[in-house]
Amino acid sequence: ADVFTFDPGFTSTASCESAITYIDGDAGILLHRGYPIDELAEKSTFLEVCYLLLNGELPTAAEYEKFETTITRHTMLHAQFDRFFSGFRSDAHPMAIMTGAVGALSAFYHDSINVDDPKQREISAHRLIAKMPTIAARAFKYSVGQPFVTPRNELSYAENFLRMAFSVPAEDWKPNPVLTRAMDRIFILHADHEQNASTSTVRLAGSSGANPFACIAAGIACLWGPSHGGANEEALNMLKEIGSVDRIPEYVQGVKDRKYRLMGFGHRVYKNYDPRAKVMQKTCHEVLDEVGHGDDPLLKVAIELEKIALNDPFFVDRKLYPNIDFYSGITLRAMGFPAEMFTVLFALARTVGWISQWKEMFEDPSRKIGRPRQLYTGPTQRPFIPIDKRA
Ligand code: CMC
């Protein structure tokens, strides 16, 4: 019989070669195409990072302008697509809507099934990056019972999204520059993270030759889980449940007794401070100061919890540092998003990482369908017993 290596959770298996993202978990380093994440978050824009992830280099000014125009041109959704949303109950979780809606894009772009054509792959990537904010904003508007807002192409990517989420049609809505910058930074921080569960899902789905919209829908479905992208919603729920600083010791004891986990802490790869969490913490304070929530009780709980976790041997020994989701939840709440939208925003931003990895997979001549094996633990061969003879 064949002998297979058993690696549950893929902790020591490299599933592919990739030139997109580098992580050194022990040192707390994250590089996209060689550029440190904190520098990208400080100095660049999300669309620039999109170009970098997709194409391997930062764009020149001319390349950037062309890319921005292309993305802007694809932000609209087909008019029939709007009817898709009304098929959902109004209390549907927006991630349920996202999974369905993004998968449904393949019904509008039939040529996307020609995945071996590099031109089709490129246009599908552009369509996805362009349409995710429109779909995410509609999922939000639908859940709050407000009319959809049409994309405005003269606005930046983040401004346009915030406008579609927070303005009402015909309102003269002005973006707040601090919140716009924070939104753009949150998108940059979530753009890619090498072979995490959802990205591996996208690659595995793509390895069969499935169309890109179906693959990204599979990634969104995987991202929703609380151990992955759903952690930002869970982290905020946890802070709400703790409620005040004096209740932290009792809650931490519950974690030590293994009744529950500290959401927003720990990471499979980072056994050091998540470099994204550092930038996120700074952004969080900027947003809270801007909207006047500097004294938010949940922030006080968060800061105290972080202090305890960084000093208590239970967390120190297990290298459980705060991850990006710990601060992104509080920031997004202060910006006006309900907790159900947090993972949607993660999906919106991660789409560029997913589609860049999907595209890289097709450009790899050694590409094979992903087909893991197993260690069989069931019964050995046995004869069939007719139903009237079974005990
Ligand atoms: N709270 C308390 N204990 C924890 C936590 C936590 N958040 N995370 C890990 N541990 C403990 C775990 O009980 C185990 O202890 P012991 O060795 O005594 O049994 C040890 O740490 C190792 O845990 P593990 O489950 O083997 O670690 P993993 O690498 O498989 O899990 C993780 C990584 C992210 C799933 C986990 O840390 C976790 O569940 N964190 C909370 C959820 C979360 O914040 N997820 C977001 C991750 S970052 C963004 C993303 O990827 O989407």
Residues whose N, C-alpha, C, O or C-beta is under 5 A from the ligand:
A	BS01	CMC	P226 S227 H228 G229 A231 Y260 R261 L262 M263 G264 F265 G266 H267 R268 R318 N323
